[in-house]
Amino acid sequence: MKHARVLVNDEILNVTVNDNNEAVTASGDVLANGSFKWMPPCEGKMFVLAINYADHAAELSFKAPEEPLVFLKNANTLIGHEQNTYRPDNVDYMHYECELVVVIGKEAKNVSKEDAMQYVGGYTVGNDYAIRDYLENYYRPNLRVKSRDTCTPIGPYIIDAEQIQEPHNLTLRTYINGELKQEGNTKDLVFDIPHLISYLSEIMTLSPGDMIFTGTPEGLADVKPGDVITTEVEGVGTLTNTIISETDYLASLH
């Protein structure tokens, strides 16, 4: 089953998503396209992996890490499907990062690798935008790089874990205005899902709704206002958002 959160008449509803990717309310009503806004499908802590594909490390002239490189993001960065991400003025390079996102399904603390997959509630698609101008090194993706408002589209929905038979063999793709720019596969993760859950659960308790952004493969490209970015993970979903200017973003707040 697919689970989503939508905004209808200023009210957030928990809905399911049918095989036609239509939102269906608890009472069985199908919501017409345009009558609602897609929201991030879950709320929780966000753990984000840096350099978790060897080809991406090589692309950035880094070596693959010996242990997971993890940073946290805040909820201000999250937006839903078909929403806008702004590009700050006067930056030289801003890029997408298509990622498989693991959503924790039950409380996890000191979980073994052997048992870790039992704690996965589902999966969704994430796009972890970065402002490359301000990157110090891969250990410190600082606030200006990764923590801006609107810079983390996620969704459209969470698909139940049991519907994804082999999460370590899924193709990831990113398109700019319909042109394929990035393609990789989760089989190339440096640290797989059981490793990440075990590692993180040793540091802190994982709770239902927590998200693990598992990293992005090679194939980065600069994005500009007006670009429509589509990120997809095979079997999980397709996530689309549009890049706008900082000027337009600020104007939308008033």
Backbone as numpy.savetxt, mean C-alpha at the origin, in Angstrom:
# Nx Ny Nz CAx CAy CAz Cx Cy Cz
-13.75 -13.40 0.42 -14.59 -12.20 0.42 -13.71 -10.95 0.42
-14.25 -9.87 -0.13 -13.54 -8.60 -0.18 -14.26 -7.61 0.73
-13.50 -6.90 1.55 -14.06 -5.99 2.53 -13.52 -4.58 2.28
-14.39 -3.59 2.33 -13.98 -2.21 2.07 -14.69 -1.26 3.04
-14.22 -0.03 3.04 -14.85 1.04 3.79 -15.13 2.16 2.80
-16.36 2.68 2.82 -16.73 3.75 1.89 -17.41 4.87 2.65
-17.33 6.06 2.08 -17.98 7.23 2.66 -19.23 7.55 1.85
-20.38 7.51 2.52 -21.67 7.79 1.88 -22.41 8.82 2.73
-22.69 9.97 2.16 -23.42 11.01 2.90 -22.76 11.31 4.25
-21.44 11.46 4.20 -20.65 11.80 5.39 -20.63 10.70 6.45
-21.03 9.50 6.07 -20.99 8.36 6.99 -20.11 7.26 6.41
-19.20 6.73 7.23 -18.34 5.64 6.78 -19.06 4.31 7.01
-19.18 3.53 5.95 -19.83 2.23 6.01 -18.83 1.12 5.72
-18.98 0.01 6.43 -18.24 -1.20 6.10 -19.07 -1.97 5.08
-18.46 -2.29 3.95 -19.18 -2.96 2.87 -18.37 -4.16 2.38
-19.02 -4.99 1.59 -18.30 -6.02 0.85 -18.24 -5.58 -0.61
-17.38 -6.25 -1.37 -17.22 -5.92 -2.78 -17.49 -7.19 -3.58
-18.41 -7.10 -4.54 -18.79 -8.28 -5.30 -17.84 -8.53 -6.48
-18.16 -9.53 -7.28 -17.27 -9.91 -8.38 -17.20 -8.86 -9.48
-18.13 -7.92 -9.47 -18.10 -6.80 -10.43 -17.43 -5.57 -9.84
-16.76 -5.76 -8.68 -16.11 -4.66 -7.96 -17.08 -3.56 -7.57
-18.32 -3.97 -7.26 -19.32 -3.03 -6.76 -19.41 -3.15 -5.24
-19.58 -2.01 -4.58 -19.72 -1.99 -3.13 -21.14 -2.38 -2.75
-21.25 -3.31 -1.78 -22.55 -3.83 -1.35 -22.69 -3.62 0.15
-23.77 -2.97 0.57 -23.98 -2.69 1.99 -24.40 -3.95 2.74
-24.43 -3.84 4.07 -24.82 -4.97 4.91 -26.25 -5.42 4.62
-27.06 -4.49 4.17 -28.45 -4.83 3.85 -28.63 -5.36 2.43
-27.54 -5.43 1.67 -27.60 -5.98 0.32 -27.75 -4.97 -0.79
-27.77 -3.67 -0.46 -27.89 -2.64 -1.48 -26.56 -2.45 -2.21
-26.62 -2.41 -3.54 -25.44 -2.14 -4.37 -25.32 -0.63 -4.56
-24.19 -0.07 -4.19 -24.00 1.37 -4.28 -23.57 1.76 -5.70
-24.24 2.73 -6.25 -23.93 3.17 -7.61 -22.58 3.88 -7.63
-21.82 3.65 -8.70 -20.56 4.36 -8.86 -20.81 5.86 -8.84
-19.98 6.57 -8.10 -20.14 8.00 -7.96 -20.96 8.43 -6.78
-21.62 7.47 -6.13 -22.44 7.80 -4.97 -21.69 7.67 -3.66
-20.43 7.25 -3.74 -19.64 7.05 -2.53 -18.17 7.33 -2.82
-17.39 7.43 -1.76 -15.95 7.63 -1.86 -15.25 6.45 -1.20
-14.28 5.87 -1.91 -13.50 4.79 -1.34 -12.60 5.33 -0.23
-12.62 4.69 0.91 -11.76 5.05 2.03 -10.67 3.99 2.17
-9.57 4.29 2.90 -8.62 3.22 3.20 -9.37 2.06 3.86
-9.13 0.83 3.43 -9.95 -0.28 3.90 -9.68 -0.73 5.33
-8.63 -0.23 5.95 -8.37 -0.61 7.34 -7.63 0.52 8.04
-7.62 0.42 9.36 -6.92 1.39 10.19 -6.04 0.62 11.17
-4.83 1.04 11.34 -3.92 0.35 12.25 -2.51 0.88 12.06
-1.58 0.25 12.72 -0.18 0.64 12.56 0.29 0.29 11.16
1.16 1.12 10.61 1.71 0.87 9.28 3.21 0.61 9.38
3.61 -0.59 9.05 5.02 -0.98 8.98 5.40 -1.03 7.51
6.46 -0.33 7.14 6.82 -0.23 5.73 8.26 -0.73 5.55
8.44 -1.63 4.60 9.74 -2.22 4.34 10.50 -1.43 3.29
11.72 -1.09 3.61 12.61 -0.47 2.63 13.52 -1.55 2.05
13.76 -1.46 0.77 14.73 -2.33 0.09 14.44 -3.80 0.39
13.22 -4.24 0.10 12.88 -5.65 0.36 12.79 -6.47 -0.92
13.25 -5.90 -2.04 13.47 -6.64 -3.28 14.91 -6.38 -3.71
15.63 -7.44 -4.02 17.05 -7.29 -4.37 17.23 -6.44 -5.63
16.32 -6.57 -6.61 16.47 -5.79 -7.84 16.26 -4.31 -7.58
15.37 -3.98 -6.63 15.16 -2.57 -6.27 16.40 -2.02 -5.57
17.03 -2.83 -4.72 18.27 -2.41 -4.06 19.34 -2.08 -5.11
19.47 -2.96 -6.11 20.46 -2.74 -7.16 20.14 -1.48 -7.97
18.85 -1.25 -8.20 18.41 -0.07 -8.95 18.85 1.22 -8.25
18.89 1.18 -6.91 19.28 2.35 -6.12 20.75 2.31 -5.72
21.50 1.33 -6.26 22.92 1.15 -5.95 23.16 0.84 -4.47
22.20 0.12 -3.87 22.34 -0.36 -2.49 22.50 -1.87 -2.52
23.03 -2.42 -1.46 23.03 -3.86 -1.32 21.80 -4.29 -0.53
21.35 -5.52 -0.74 20.20 -6.02 -0.01 20.53 -6.08 1.48
19.60 -5.69 2.35 19.87 -5.65 3.78 19.99 -7.05 4.39
20.67 -7.12 5.52 20.84 -8.39 6.22 19.71 -8.66 7.21
18.96 -7.65 7.57 17.75 -7.81 8.36 16.75 -6.78 7.87
15.46 -6.98 8.17 14.45 -6.06 7.63 14.71 -4.61 8.02
14.58 -3.74 7.03 14.66 -2.30 7.25 13.22 -1.78 7.29
12.76 -1.42 8.46 11.35 -1.09 8.66 11.21 0.32 9.21
10.27 1.06 8.67 9.92 2.35 9.26 8.42 2.42 9.41
7.95 3.35 10.24 6.52 3.52 10.50 5.99 4.73 9.74
4.74 4.65 9.32 4.05 5.78 8.73 2.80 6.07 9.54
2.34 7.30 9.43 1.17 7.72 10.20 -0.08 7.74 9.31
-1.24 7.74 9.95 -2.51 7.65 9.24 -2.78 8.85 8.34
-2.12 9.98 8.58 -2.34 11.16 7.73 -1.95 10.91 6.28
-1.12 9.91 6.05 -0.65 9.65 4.69 -1.65 8.86 3.86
-2.58 8.17 4.53 -3.46 7.23 3.83 -4.58 7.93 3.06
-4.82 7.43 1.86 -6.01 7.80 1.09 -6.54 6.54 0.42
-7.78 6.60 -0.06 -8.39 5.45 -0.69 -8.25 5.44 -2.20
-8.83 4.42 -2.78 -8.87 4.22 -4.23 -9.54 5.42 -4.91
-9.02 5.79 -6.07 -9.56 6.87 -6.91 -9.50 8.24 -6.24
-8.54 8.42 -5.34 -8.33 9.72 -4.71 -7.05 10.36 -5.25
-6.77 11.58 -4.81 -5.64 12.35 -5.33 -4.45 12.37 -4.38
-3.26 12.24 -4.95 -2.00 12.41 -4.23 -1.33 13.67 -4.75
-0.87 14.52 -3.86 -0.25 15.74 -4.38 1.27 15.60 -4.46
1.82 16.24 -5.49 3.27 16.33 -5.66 3.71 17.70 -5.14
4.62 17.74 -4.16 5.07 19.03 -3.65 5.70 19.87 -4.75
5.53 21.18 -4.62 6.17 22.08 -5.58 7.69 22.01 -5.45
8.35 22.25 -6.55 9.81 22.42 -6.56 10.58 21.17 -6.11
10.06 19.98 -6.42 10.84 18.77 -6.21 11.20 18.20 -7.58
12.31 17.47 -7.63 12.81 16.95 -8.90 12.33 15.55 -9.22
12.05 14.73 -8.17 11.76 13.32 -8.47 10.85 12.75 -7.39
9.66 12.37 -7.83 8.68 11.71 -6.97 8.25 10.43 -7.67
8.29 9.32 -6.96 7.95 8.06 -7.61 6.98 7.23 -6.77
6.28 6.35 -7.45 5.36 5.38 -6.85 6.17 4.20 -6.29
5.51 3.38 -5.49 6.06 2.10 -5.06 4.89 1.13 -4.89
4.66 0.29 -5.87 3.60 -0.71 -5.80 3.98 -1.80 -4.80
3.07 -2.10 -3.86 3.40 -3.06 -2.81 2.22 -3.96 -2.46
2.53 -5.21 -2.18 1.57 -6.10 -1.52 1.54 -5.72 -0.05
0.34 -5.46 0.46 0.17 -5.10 1.87 -0.49 -6.27 2.60
0.18 -6.73 3.65 -0.37 -7.78 4.51 -1.16 -7.12 5.63
-2.38 -7.56 5.84 -3.23 -7.02 6.90 -3.35 -8.08 8.00
-2.96 -7.70 9.20 -3.00 -8.62 10.34 -4.45 -8.90 10.73
-4.75 -10.17 11.03 -6.11 -10.56 11.34 -6.40 -10.81 12.81
-5.33 -11.10 13.59 -5.52 -11.32 15.02 -4.25 -10.95 15.75
-4.39 -10.69 17.06 -3.25 -10.22 17.85 -2.08 -11.19 17.77
-0.89 -10.63 17.58 0.30 -11.45 17.41 1.44 -10.90 18.24
2.03 -11.75 19.05 3.19 -11.37 19.85 4.13 -12.57 19.93
5.39 -12.34 19.59 6.42 -13.40 19.62 5.98 -14.62 18.81
5.56 -14.35 17.60 5.07 -15.40 16.71 6.25 -16.06 15.99
6.23 -17.36 15.86 7.27 -18.07 15.12 7.01 -17.94 13.62
8.06 -18.13 12.82 7.89 -18.11 11.37 6.94 -19.22 10.93
7.01 -20.36 11.60 6.19 -21.50 11.23 4.69 -21.21 11.41
4.36 -20.40 12.40 2.95 -20.10 12.70 2.48 -18.77 12.13
3.38 -18.01 11.54 3.09 -16.61 11.22 1.92 -16.42 10.27
1.76 -17.30 9.28 0.71 -17.08 8.28 -0.68 -17.21 8.88
-0.79 -17.84 10.05 -2.09 -17.95 10.72 -2.60 -16.58 11.19
-1.72 -15.60 11.24 -2.07 -14.29 11.76 -2.40 -13.29 10.64
-2.36 -13.76 9.39 -2.71 -12.90 8.26 -4.22 -12.92 8.08
-4.84 -11.74 8.15 -6.28 -11.65 7.92 -6.62 -11.48 6.46
-5.76 -10.78 5.73 -6.02 -10.54 4.32 -4.91 -9.74 3.68
-5.18 -9.32 2.44 -4.18 -8.59 1.66 -4.86 -7.44 0.94
-4.09 -6.41 0.68 -4.56 -5.31 -0.14 -3.39 -4.75 -0.93
-3.66 -3.71 -1.72 -2.64 -3.08 -2.56 -2.28 -1.73 -1.97
-0.98 -1.45 -1.89 -0.52 -0.16 -1.41 0.39 0.51 -2.42
0.43 1.83 -2.37 1.33 2.62 -3.22 2.02 3.62 -2.32
3.28 3.36 -2.02 4.04 4.13 -1.04 4.91 5.17 -1.75
4.29 6.32 -2.08 5.04 7.35 -2.81 6.24 7.87 -2.01
7.28 8.25 -2.74 8.50 8.78 -2.11 8.96 10.03 -2.87
9.45 10.99 -2.10 10.10 12.18 -2.67 11.60 11.93 -2.60
12.16 11.53 -3.73 13.54 11.06 -3.73 14.54 12.18 -3.41
14.15 13.43 -3.62 15.06 14.55 -3.36 15.63 14.53 -1.95
14.84 14.06 -1.00 15.21 14.22 0.41 15.71 12.93 1.05
15.92 11.88 0.26 16.37 10.62 0.84 17.82 10.76 1.32
18.05 10.48 2.60 19.40 10.54 3.16 20.14 9.24 2.86
19.57 8.14 3.27 20.03 6.82 2.89 18.90 5.85 3.22
19.07 4.58 2.88 17.92 3.70 3.01 17.57 3.35 4.45
18.40 3.72 5.40 18.05 3.51 6.81 17.17 4.64 7.33
17.16 5.77 6.66 16.43 6.92 7.19 15.57 7.56 6.10
14.46 6.93 5.73 13.52 7.61 4.82 12.74 8.65 5.61
13.27 9.86 5.68 12.78 10.84 6.64 11.39 11.37 6.31
10.90 12.24 7.18 9.52 12.72 7.08 9.20 13.32 5.72
10.15 14.07 5.16 9.88 14.73 3.89 9.78 13.73 2.73
10.36 12.56 2.90 10.34 11.55 1.85 9.04 10.77 1.84
8.55 10.38 3.02 7.53 9.34 3.10 6.28 9.70 3.90
6.23 10.84 4.53 5.15 11.05 5.49 4.23 12.21 5.17
4.16 12.60 3.92 3.28 13.70 3.53 1.83 13.24 3.45
0.92 14.17 3.66 -0.50 13.87 3.47 -0.71 13.31 2.06
-1.60 12.35 1.94 -2.07 11.77 0.66 -1.05 10.88 -0.04
0.11 10.63 0.56 1.17 9.95 -0.18 1.10 8.43 -0.10
0.04 7.88 0.51 -0.06 6.42 0.61 -1.46 5.93 0.23
-1.76 5.85 -1.06 -3.01 5.22 -1.47 -3.01 3.74 -1.07
-4.17 3.24 -0.69 -4.30 1.84 -0.30 -5.71 1.37 -0.62
-5.83 0.09 -1.02 -7.14 -0.46 -1.29 -7.21 -1.15 -2.64
-8.39 -1.18 -3.29 -9.64 -0.59 -2.80 -10.25 -1.31 -1.61
-9.86 -2.58 -1.44 -10.48 -3.44 -0.44 -9.43 -4.39 0.12
-9.81 -5.13 1.15 -9.00 -6.22 1.68 -9.62 -7.52 1.19
-8.81 -8.38 0.61 -9.29 -9.70 0.22 -8.86 -10.70 1.28
-9.76 -11.59 1.68 -9.46 -12.56 2.73 -8.24 -13.40 2.38
-7.44 -13.71 3.39 -6.19 -14.42 3.19 -6.38 -15.75 2.48
-7.44 -16.47 2.81 -7.63 -17.80 2.24 -7.91 -17.77 0.75
-8.22 -16.59 0.21 -8.46 -16.49 -1.23 -7.18 -16.31 -2.03
-6.08 -16.07 -1.36 -4.79 -15.94 -2.02 -3.96 -17.17 -1.65
-3.91 -18.11 -2.57 -3.28 -19.39 -2.27 -1.77 -19.30 -2.14
-1.13 -18.46 -2.96 0.33 -18.37 -2.92 0.77 -16.91 -2.94
0.76 -16.26 -1.77 1.12 -14.83 -1.73 2.57 -14.56 -2.10
3.39 -15.61 -2.13 4.80 -15.43 -2.49 5.06 -15.73 -3.97
4.02 -15.62 -4.78 4.18 -15.75 -6.23 3.11 -14.93 -6.93
3.11 -13.63 -6.65 2.14 -12.71 -7.22 2.86 -11.63 -8.04
2.35 -11.35 -9.22 2.93 -10.30 -10.06 2.43 -8.93 -9.62
3.36 -7.98 -9.52 3.03 -6.59 -9.22 3.30 -5.75 -10.46
2.40 -4.83 -10.76 2.59 -3.95 -11.92 2.16 -2.53 -11.58
2.85 -1.56 -12.18 2.46 -0.15 -12.08 2.38 0.44 -13.48
1.32 1.21 -13.72 1.12 1.90 -14.99 1.03 3.40 -14.75
1.62 4.18 -15.62 1.43 5.63 -15.66 0.64 5.95 -16.91
-0.57 6.48 -16.73 -1.45 6.82 -17.86 -1.61 5.63 -18.82
-1.72 4.43 -18.23 -1.94 3.22 -19.02 -0.69 2.55 -19.55
0.47 3.16 -19.37 1.73 2.59 -19.88 2.44 1.83 -18.75
2.75 0.56 -18.99 3.41 -0.26 -17.99 4.81 0.28 -17.70
5.09 0.54 -16.40 6.37 1.10 -16.00 7.12 0.21 -15.00
6.42 -0.64 -14.29 7.04 -1.46 -13.25 6.40 -2.84 -13.25
7.23 -3.87 -13.12 6.71 -5.22 -13.02 7.68 -6.06 -12.20
7.14 -6.81 -11.26 7.95 -7.68 -10.42 7.09 -8.78 -9.84
7.66 -9.57 -8.94 6.93 -10.69 -8.37 7.34 -10.87 -6.92
6.36 -11.21 -6.09 6.62 -11.36 -4.66 7.53 -12.54 -4.35
7.80 -13.40 -5.30 8.76 -14.48 -5.07 10.16 -13.93 -4.84
10.38 -12.67 -5.21 11.69 -12.06 -5.08 11.85 -11.21 -3.82
10.90 -11.33 -2.88 11.05 -10.64 -1.60 12.34 -11.08 -0.91
13.07 -10.14 -0.35 14.26 -10.49 0.43 13.83 -11.18 1.72
12.85 -10.60 2.40 12.29 -11.18 3.62 10.82 -11.47 3.36
10.43 -12.74 3.47 9.06 -13.11 3.14 8.10 -12.77 4.28
6.83 -13.04 4.05 5.79 -12.64 5.00 5.97 -13.29 6.38
6.20 -14.60 6.48 6.42 -15.18 7.80 7.59 -14.56 8.55
8.66 -14.26 7.83 9.82 -13.62 8.47 9.43 -12.26 9.03
8.69 -11.48 8.25 8.34 -10.13 8.67 7.41 -10.14 9.88
6.40 -11.03 9.86 5.48 -11.09 10.99 6.20 -11.53 12.25
7.06 -12.53 12.13 7.82 -12.99 13.29 8.72 -11.88 13.82
9.43 -11.23 12.91 10.37 -10.16 13.29 9.64 -9.01 14.00
8.55 -8.54 13.40 7.83 -7.40 13.97 7.16 -7.76 15.29
6.64 -8.98 15.39 5.92 -9.37 16.61 6.86 -9.57 17.79
8.15 -9.69 17.53 9.12 -9.72 18.62 9.34 -8.32 19.19
9.14 -7.31 18.34 9.39 -5.93 18.75 8.17 -5.33 19.45
6.99 -5.60 18.90 5.76 -5.06 19.50 4.60 -5.97 19.14
3.52 -5.82 19.86 2.32 -6.60 19.58 1.66 -6.09 18.30
1.35 -7.01 17.41 0.61 -6.68 16.20 -0.87 -6.87 16.48
-1.70 -5.96 15.97 -3.13 -5.97 16.24 -3.92 -6.10 14.95
-5.16 -6.59 15.02 -5.99 -6.66 13.82 -6.09 -5.29 13.13
-5.89 -5.30 11.82 -5.91 -4.06 11.05 -4.55 -3.45 10.82
-3.53 -3.92 11.52 -2.16 -3.45 11.25 -1.76 -3.87 9.84
-0.95 -3.02 9.20 -0.57 -3.23 7.81 0.94 -3.36 7.68
1.37 -4.34 6.89 2.78 -4.50 6.57 2.95 -4.28 5.07
3.54 -3.15 4.70 3.85 -2.87 3.30 5.16 -3.60 2.98
5.10 -4.60 2.10 6.20 -5.55 1.98 7.33 -5.10 1.06
7.25 -3.92 0.48 8.33 -3.43 -0.37 7.93 -3.41 -1.84
8.80 -2.82 -2.65 8.51 -2.65 -4.08 9.67 -3.16 -4.91
9.40 -3.75 -6.09 10.47 -4.17 -6.99 11.03 -3.00 -7.78
12.00 -3.30 -8.65 12.59 -2.25 -9.48 11.58 -1.71 -10.49
11.92 -0.57 -11.08 11.08 -0.01 -12.12 10.45 1.31 -11.73
11.23 2.19 -11.12 10.69 3.47 -10.66 10.70 4.50 -11.77
9.74 5.43 -11.72 9.68 6.52 -12.68 9.08 7.74 -12.01
9.47 8.91 -12.49 8.97 10.18 -11.95 7.51 10.36 -12.34
6.72 10.93 -11.42 5.31 11.21 -11.71 5.06 12.70 -11.57
4.14 13.20 -12.40 3.87 14.63 -12.48 2.36 14.88 -12.32
1.99 16.11 -11.93 0.56 16.43 -11.86 -0.15 16.09 -13.17
-1.30 15.47 -13.04 -2.07 15.03 -14.20 -1.91 13.56 -14.50
-0.84 12.95 -13.99 -0.62 11.52 -14.22 -1.63 10.68 -13.43
-2.15 9.65 -14.08 -3.00 8.66 -13.43 -2.16 7.41 -13.20
-2.04 7.02 -11.94 -1.17 5.91 -11.56 -2.03 4.72 -11.15
-1.78 3.59 -11.76 -2.49 2.36 -11.43 -1.49 1.33 -10.94
-1.69 0.85 -9.72 -0.86 -0.20 -9.17 -1.73 -1.42 -8.96
-1.20 -2.58 -9.30 -1.99 -3.79 -9.16 -1.14 -4.94 -8.65
-1.77 -5.78 -7.85 -1.15 -7.01 -7.38 -2.04 -8.15 -7.82
-1.47 -9.09 -8.53 -2.20 -10.21 -9.11 -3.10 -10.90 -8.08
-4.37 -11.00 -8.41 -5.31 -11.70 -7.55 -5.80 -10.90 -6.37
-5.12 -9.80 -6.05 -5.46 -9.01 -4.86 -6.31 -7.82 -5.23
-5.90 -7.04 -6.21 -6.70 -5.89 -6.58 -5.94 -4.89 -7.42
-6.66 -3.87 -7.87 -6.12 -2.79 -8.68 -6.48 -1.47 -8.03
-5.47 -0.63 -7.83 -5.60 0.63 -7.10 -5.21 1.77 -8.02
-6.06 2.77 -8.14 -5.79 3.89 -9.03 -5.86 5.20 -8.27
-4.92 6.11 -8.56 -5.04 7.46 -8.04 -4.38 8.44 -9.00
-4.66 9.72 -8.80 -4.21 10.77 -9.70 -3.28 11.73 -8.97
-2.22 12.13 -9.65 -1.28 13.11 -9.09 -1.79 14.52 -9.37
-1.82 15.36 -8.35 -2.18 16.76 -8.52 -1.06 17.63 -7.96
-1.11 18.91 -8.27 -0.08 19.83 -7.78 -0.35 20.19 -6.32
0.67 20.68 -5.67 0.50 21.14 -4.29 -0.48 22.30 -4.24
-0.43 23.17 -5.23 -1.35 24.32 -5.30 -2.79 23.85 -5.32
-3.08 22.84 -6.17 -4.44 22.34 -6.27 -4.85 21.61 -4.98
-3.90 20.92 -4.39 -4.21 20.22 -3.13 -4.58 21.23 -2.05
-3.79 22.25 -1.89 -4.06 23.25 -0.85 -5.38 23.96 -1.11
-5.69 24.20 -2.38 -6.96 24.84 -2.71 -8.14 23.95 -2.35
-7.94 22.63 -2.44 -9.04 21.70 -2.14 -9.37 21.64 -0.67
-8.49 22.16 0.18 -8.72 22.12 1.61 -9.64 23.25 2.08
-9.95 24.17 1.20 -10.74 25.35 1.58 -12.08 25.36 0.85
